[in-house]
Amino acid sequence: MTSHHAYTQHHPVGARVPLVLDSPHSGSHYPDDFGAQVSLDQLRQAEDTYVDELFGAAPGLGATLLAARFPRVYIDANRSVLDIDASLLASAWPGPALASRKTELGIGLIWRLLDTGEPIYGRKLSVDEVTRRITRYHQPYQKAVKDALDDTHAHFGAVWHINCHSMPAVSTAVAAEGPGIPRPDFVLGDRDGTTCEAEFTHFVREALVGMGFEVKVNDPYKGVELVRAFSDPASRRHSLQIEVNRRLYMNERTREKSADFGALTQSITALLGKVARYAADRGSHHCGHAPGHANCGHDHHHHHHHHEAPMKGKGA
């Protein structure tokens, strides 16, 4: 395990597979310089509480798991560094800025509003404090994700990336689709088929449906910066966002685990086992040698499965 003030990185245990997971919104370390006007309890409603724990079996299956330590309302690791909310700043932003729809909703790089629509700050933020949040937290987290993906891709010739989130059971005031709409059990996001092979999205969807879950694809979540920035399906870099409905495992108000937490964790662990096998079957022959190869210039401490034909599936 690697610890950094911005993130924790859990390294693969045992046989390594070309799979990387990251949880950008499960952080709960609130920096002293936050300066919010709302209570800590209100701020914590925005956390993807326990998501890193739900997916915690990943390293034992040969995958890398990264989790942010800082909260998304302080600075959102799943946003572009350009996603600056000018209305929050005490003076003009000195660098490039490209506000997105998320910024318009008040949930850009630095959140302006809570999910309830309530303003987080009773003040303007200085350029220096925003810059400090970027350099101390946002950039190190995104670099850690990129480095893990690059390293895995260099070793296997391919990488599958799962960006892990949770969602409120019912859409909130800042939701793109409007408030009060019930959410399915899981939402998979591949930015309308642009961030991973259609086969991978289909595989994950079918695995979850087979366990009895209701699954939607790109509705209402398509995926944001972490699946966009580092994916390139043509180069065998596949990123998929997974949103888990919080009602499946916790009390949304108190953030306490529900009686179903263990069962959901088991289901997600079963899913990860399938995904690890999927990735191992497709990414283990980077060196181009036949089964039983040697002397290809790097270690192969990962699985080789030569008995299964690749699954063919239509994209969801």
C-alpha positions in Angstrom: 0.0 0.0 0.0 1.2 3.5 -0.9 -0.1 6.4 1.3 -0.1 10.0 0.1 -1.9 12.9 1.7 -4.2 13.0 -1.4 -4.8 9.3 -1.9 -4.2 5.7 -0.8 -3.0 3.2 -3.4 -3.6 -0.5 -2.8 -1.3 -2.6 -5.0 -2.2 -6.0 -6.5 -1.7 -9.0 -4.3 -0.6 -12.2 -6.0 -1.0 -12.7 -9.7 -1.5 -9.3 -11.3 -4.2 -8.6 -13.9 -4.6 -5.5 -16.2 -7.3 -3.9 -14.1 -7.2 -0.6 -12.2 -10.0 0.8 -10.1 -10.3 4.3 -8.5 -12.7 5.8 -6.1 -12.3 9.6 -6.4 -15.2 10.6 -4.0 -14.9 8.4 -1.0 -12.5 10.7 0.8 -13.4 12.0 4.2 -10.4 14.0 5.4 -11.6 17.6 5.5 -8.6 20.0 5.3 -8.5 22.7 7.9 -8.5 25.5 5.3 -11.9 24.5 3.8 -13.7 27.6 5.2 -17.2 26.4 4.4 -20.3 28.0 6.0 -22.3 24.8 6.1 -21.9 22.0 8.7 -19.6 19.0 8.3 -22.6 16.8 8.4 -24.1 18.7 5.4 -20.8 18.5 3.5 -20.5 14.8 4.2 -23.8 14.1 2.4 -21.8 14.5 -0.9 -19.4 11.7 -0.1 -19.4 8.4 -1.9 -19.3 6.8 1.5 -17.8 3.3 1.7 -17.3 3.0 -2.1 -13.6 2.2 -1.6 -14.6 -0.5 0.8 -17.3 -2.0 -1.4 -14.7 -2.5 -4.1 -12.0 -3.4 -1.6 -11.5 -7.0 -2.9 -9.9 -5.7 -6.1 -6.2 -5.9 -4.9 -6.7 -9.5 -3.8 -7.9 -10.3 -7.3 -4.7 -8.8 -8.9 -6.0 -5.3 -9.5 -4.8 -1.8 -8.4 -7.2 0.2 -6.3 -6.8 4.0 -5.7 -8.9 6.0 -3.3 -8.9 9.8 -2.7 -8.5 10.9 0.9 -9.9 14.4 0.4 -13.6 15.1 -0.1 -15.1 16.0 -3.5 -16.7 19.2 -2.1 -13.3 20.5 -1.3 -12.0 19.8 -4.8 -13.4 17.3 -7.2 -10.9 14.8 -8.5 -13.3 13.8 -11.3 -13.3 17.2 -12.9 -10.9 18.8 -15.4 -8.5 21.3 -13.9 -10.0 23.8 -16.4 -13.5 23.5 -14.8 -13.1 26.7 -12.8 -16.2 28.4 -11.4 -15.4 32.1 -11.8 -18.3 33.2 -9.6 -16.6 31.6 -6.6 -13.4 33.6 -7.0 -12.4 36.9 -5.4 -10.3 37.9 -8.4 -9.9 36.8 -12.0 -8.5 33.3 -12.7 -5.0 33.8 -14.2 -4.9 30.6 -16.2 -7.0 28.9 -18.8 -10.6 28.0 -17.8 -13.3 26.2 -19.5 -16.5 25.9 -17.4 -18.6 22.9 -18.1 -22.2 22.0 -17.5 -21.2 20.7 -14.0 -19.9 24.2 -13.2 -23.2 25.7 -14.3 -24.9 23.3 -11.8 -22.6 24.5 -9.1 -20.6 21.3 -8.9 -17.4 22.0 -11.0 -13.8 21.6 -9.9 -14.6 23.5 -6.7 -18.2 22.9 -5.6 -20.3 26.1 -5.1 -23.5 24.3 -4.0 -24.5 21.2 -2.1 -26.7 18.6 -3.6 -29.6 20.4 -1.8 -28.8 23.6 -3.7 -27.5 25.4 -0.6 -24.4 27.5 -1.0 -21.3 26.0 0.5 -19.4 29.3 1.1 -20.3 32.6 2.5 -17.2 34.1 1.0 -15.2 34.3 -2.2 -12.2 32.0 -2.6 -8.8 33.4 -3.4 -6.9 32.3 -6.4 -4.1 31.1 -4.1 -6.3 28.8 -2.2 -7.8 27.3 -5.3 -4.3 26.8 -6.8 -3.2 25.2 -3.5 -6.1 22.7 -3.7 -5.2 21.9 -7.3 -1.5 21.3 -6.7 -1.8 19.6 -3.3 -4.8 17.3 -4.0 -6.3 17.3 -7.4 -3.2 16.9 -9.5 -1.5 14.2 -7.4 -4.7 12.1 -7.5 -5.1 12.4 -11.2 -1.4 11.7 -11.8 -1.6 8.6 -9.6 -4.5 7.3 -11.6 -2.8 8.1 -14.9 0.5 6.5 -13.7 -1.3 3.3 -12.6 -3.0 3.0 -15.9 0.1 3.8 -17.9 2.2 1.2 -15.9 -0.4 -1.5 -16.3 -0.8 -0.8 -20.0 3.0 -0.8 -20.5 3.1 -4.3 -18.9 0.1 -5.9 -20.5 -0.4 -4.0 -23.7 -4.0 -3.2 -22.4 -5.7 -1.9 -19.4 -9.3 -1.9 -18.1 -10.2 0.9 -15.7 -13.3 1.1 -13.4 -14.1 4.5 -12.0 -16.2 3.8 -8.8 -19.0 5.9 -7.5 -22.2 5.9 -5.5 -25.4 7.8 -6.2 -28.4 9.0 -4.2 -31.4 6.8 -4.4 -33.4 9.7 -5.8 -32.0 12.5 -7.9 -31.2 15.7 -6.1 -31.6 19.4 -6.7 -28.4 19.7 -8.8 -29.0 16.6 -10.8 -28.9 17.1 -14.6 -32.3 15.3 -15.0 -34.0 17.3 -12.3 -34.9 16.3 -8.7 -37.0 13.5 -7.4 -36.4 10.8 -9.9 -35.7 7.3 -8.5 -32.4 5.7 -9.6 -31.7 2.1 -10.7 -29.4 -0.2 -8.7 -26.4 0.5 -10.9 -25.6 3.0 -13.7 -22.7 2.2 -16.1 -21.1 5.2 -17.9 -18.9 5.0 -21.0 -19.6 8.5 -22.4 -21.9 7.0 -25.0 -19.5 4.3 -26.1 -16.4 6.4 -26.4 -14.3 5.4 -23.3 -14.2 1.6 -23.6 -15.0 -1.2 -25.9 -18.8 -1.9 -26.2 -18.0 -5.5 -25.3 -16.7 -4.5 -21.8 -19.8 -2.4 -21.0 -22.0 -5.2 -22.1 -20.1 -7.7 -20.1 -20.3 -5.7 -16.9 -24.0 -5.0 -17.5 -24.9 -8.7 -18.1 -22.9 -9.8 -15.0 -24.9 -7.4 -12.8 -28.3 -8.2 -14.4 -27.5 -11.8 -13.9 -27.2 -11.2 -10.2 -30.7 -9.6 -10.2 -29.8 -5.9 -10.3 -31.5 -3.2 -12.3 -28.8 -1.6 -14.5 -28.9 1.4 -16.8 -26.2 2.5 -19.2 -25.3 6.2 -19.7 -28.6 7.2 -18.0 -28.4 9.5 -16.1 -24.6 9.3 -15.6 -22.3 9.0 -18.7 -19.0 9.4 -16.9 -16.9 12.6 -16.4 -13.2 13.4 -16.4 -11.4 10.4 -15.1 -13.0 8.0 -17.7 -12.6 10.7 -20.4 -9.0 11.8 -19.8 -7.1 8.6 -19.8 -9.2 6.3 -22.0 -8.4 5.3 -25.6 -10.2 2.2 -26.7 -8.3 2.0 -30.0 -5.1 1.8 -27.9 -6.7 -0.8 -25.6 -7.2 1.6 -22.8 -10.8 1.0 -21.6 -12.5 3.1 -18.9 -15.9 2.5 -17.4 -17.7 4.4 -14.7 -19.9 2.4 -12.2 -22.4 4.2 -10.0 -23.9 2.1 -7.1 -27.2 3.2 -5.6 -26.7 4.1 -1.9 -30.0 2.6 -0.8 -28.4 -0.8 -1.5 -25.9 -0.5 1.3 -26.4 2.5 3.6 -28.7 4.9 5.4 -28.2 8.0 3.2 -29.1 10.4 6.1 -26.8 9.0 8.8 -24.3 7.4 6.5 -24.4 4.2 8.5 -24.0 0.8 6.8 -27.3 -1.1 6.4 -27.9 -4.8 7.0 -27.4 -5.3 3.3 -23.8 -4.0 3.2 -22.2 -7.4 3.4 -24.4 -8.9 0.7 -23.7 -6.1 -1.7 -20.0 -6.3 -1.0 -20.1 -10.0 -1.9 -22.0 -9.2 -5.1 -19.4 -6.6 -6.1 -16.6 -8.9 -5.2 -18.2 -11.5 -7.5 -18.4 -8.9 -10.3 -14.8 -8.0 -9.8 -13.8 -11.6 -10.1 -15.5 -11.8 -13.4 -13.9 -8.5 -14.6 -10.5 -9.6 -13.4 -10.8 -12.8 -15.5 -12.1 -10.8 -18.5 -9.1 -8.5 -18.3 -6.6 -11.3 -17.8 -7.9 -13.2 -20.8 -7.5 -10.2 -23.0 -4.4 -8.5 -21.8 -1.9 -11.2 -21.0 0.0 -11.6 -24.2 1.6 -8.2 -24.7 5.1 -9.7 -25.4 3.7 -11.6 -28.4 5.0 -15.0 -27.4 3.2 -18.3 -27.4 1.8 -19.8 -24.1 4.7 -21.0 -21.9 6.9 -18.2 -23.2 10.0 -16.9 -21.5 12.8 -14.4 -22.0 10.4 -11.7 -23.3 12.1 -9.0 -21.3 9.8 -8.6 -18.3 8.2 -10.6 -15.5 4.8 -12.3 -16.1 3.3 -12.6 -12.7 -0.2 -12.6 -14.1 -2.8 -15.1 -15.2 -2.8 -16.8 -18.5 -6.1 -18.3 -19.6 -5.9 -20.1 -23.0 -9.0 -22.1 -22.7 -11.7 -19.5 -23.0 -12.8 -17.9 -26.2 -13.5 -14.1 -25.8 -17.1 -13.2 -25.1 -18.8 -11.6 -28.0 -21.5 -9.1 -26.9 -23.3 -6.2 -28.4 -22.7 -2.9 -26.7 -25.5 -1.8 -24.4 
